[in-house]
Amino acid sequence: MNTTVTPTQTMITGLAGWLSRHSIDILRVSLGLVFVAFGTLKFFPGVSPAEALSVATLEKLSFGMLSGYAAQFVIAAMEVFIGLTLVTGKFLKTGLVVMAGALAGFFAPYALFFTNLFPGAPTLEAQYIFKDIVLAAAAMVIGARALGARLVPARA
């Protein structure tokens, strides 16, 4: 039985170790940058392509208590807050709880405005929301790490 370790195996083991140590932090920071970017756009009326849908959604979810720019500002502030907690790692668990609520709001248009989003083929807005599945999955990985789970490479 040959037990010689090849240079390729050594490189793969090293890469697996590096990825297990750093990939979730990279995911956390990159997800945070996405939230900061999308949230920042919402501070400026007419700039975010999701503005009308997000405002209409929050207006419905708040039973009309928040509408117009007030709704847009709340969404923008929430997204930027989530993003900053992810980028910095400060108040991360709080940011993840806020993100859980935000993700529920991100998918709410499918229930609230289904016929508008799917008049036949999915609209661009429906497709825009669909990408949030990836954000939710990334949040679950980051949440697992924040709660103590660890990614450990398999032993050779």
C-alpha positions in Angstrom: 0.0 0.0 0.0 1.5 3.3 -1.1 1.2 6.0 1.7 3.3 8.7 -0.2 1.6 12.1 -0.1 1.8 13.8 -3.5 2.3 17.5 -4.0 -1.2 17.8 -5.3 -2.7 16.1 -2.2 -0.6 18.5 0.0 -1.8 21.5 -2.0 -5.5 20.3 -1.8 -5.2 19.7 1.9 -3.7 23.2 2.4 -6.4 24.8 0.3 -9.1 23.0 2.2 -7.6 24.2 5.4 -7.4 27.8 4.2 -11.0 27.7 2.9 -12.3 26.2 6.2 -10.6 29.0 8.1 -11.6 31.9 5.9 -14.5 31.2 3.5 -17.3 32.0 5.9 -15.8 35.3 6.9 -15.4 36.2 3.3 -19.0 35.2 2.7 -20.1 37.3 5.7 -18.2 40.4 4.5 -19.3 40.0 0.8 -22.9 39.6 1.9 -22.5 42.7 4.1 -21.3 44.7 1.2 -24.3 43.6 -0.9 -26.6 44.8 1.9 -24.8 48.1 2.3 -24.9 48.7 -1.5 -28.5 47.9 -2.0 -29.5 49.7 1.2 -27.6 52.8 0.3 -29.4 53.1 -3.0 -32.7 53.2 -1.2 -31.7 56.4 0.6 -32.0 58.2 -2.7 -35.5 58.3 -4.2 -35.7 57.0 -7.8 -32.3 55.3 -7.7 -33.1 51.7 -6.5 -34.8 49.5 -9.1 -36.6 47.8 -6.2 -37.9 51.0 -4.7 -41.6 50.9 -5.7 -42.0 47.2 -4.8 -40.2 47.5 -1.5 -42.2 50.5 -0.4 -45.5 48.9 -1.5 -44.5 45.8 0.5 -43.6 47.6 3.7 -46.8 49.7 3.3 -48.9 46.5 3.2 -46.9 44.8 6.0 -47.2 47.8 8.3 -51.0 48.2 7.5 -50.3 51.7 6.0 -48.4 53.0 9.0 -45.3 53.4 6.9 -45.5 54.6 3.3 -43.6 56.6 0.7 -40.2 57.9 1.7 -40.6 56.9 5.4 -41.0 53.3 4.3 -38.1 53.6 1.9 -35.9 55.2 4.6 -36.7 52.4 7.1 -35.8 49.7 4.6 -32.6 51.6 3.6 -31.6 52.0 7.2 -32.3 48.4 8.0 -30.4 47.1 5.1 -27.4 49.3 5.8 -27.5 48.2 9.5 -27.5 44.6 8.5 -24.7 45.2 6.0 -22.5 47.0 8.6 -23.0 44.2 11.2 -21.9 41.7 8.6 -18.9 43.7 7.3 -17.6 44.5 10.8 -18.7 41.5 12.8 -19.9 43.9 15.5 -23.5 43.2 16.8 -23.5 40.3 14.3 -26.2 38.3 16.1 -28.5 41.4 16.3 -27.9 42.0 12.6 -28.7 38.4 11.8 -32.0 38.7 13.7 -32.9 41.9 11.8 -31.9 40.1 8.6 -34.3 37.2 9.4 -37.1 39.7 9.5 -35.9 41.5 6.4 -35.7 38.2 4.5 -39.3 37.5 5.4 -40.1 41.0 4.0 -38.1 40.3 0.9 -40.2 37.3 0.0 -43.5 38.8 1.0 -44.2 40.3 -2.4 -44.6 36.8 -3.8 -47.7 36.5 -1.5 -48.8 40.1 -1.7 -48.3 40.9 -5.3 -48.1 37.5 -7.0 -50.2 38.4 -10.1 -48.2 41.6 -10.7 -44.9 39.7 -10.4 -46.1 36.7 -12.6 -48.4 38.1 -15.2 -47.2 35.1 -17.3 -43.5 34.9 -17.3 -41.8 36.3 -14.2 -41.2 40.1 -14.3 -37.8 41.5 -13.7 -38.9 42.4 -10.2 -39.9 38.7 -9.6 -36.4 37.7 -10.8 -34.8 40.3 -8.6 -36.6 38.8 -5.5 -35.6 35.3 -6.6 -31.9 36.1 -6.0 -32.8 36.6 -2.3 -32.8 32.8 -2.0 -29.0 32.9 -2.2 -28.9 35.7 0.3 -31.0 33.6 2.7 -28.8 30.6 2.2 -25.7 32.7 2.9 -27.3 34.1 6.0 -28.0 30.6 7.3 -24.3 29.7 6.9 -23.2 32.9 8.6 -25.8 32.4 11.3 -24.6 28.8 11.9 -21.1 30.1 12.4 -22.3 32.9 14.7 -24.0 30.3 16.9 -20.9 28.2 17.2 -20.8 25.8 14.2 -17.5 25.3 12.5 -16.4 24.3 9.1 -13.7 21.6 9.4 -11.9 20.1 6.5 -12.1 16.3 6.2 -9.1 14.4 7.3 -7.0 12.9 4.5 
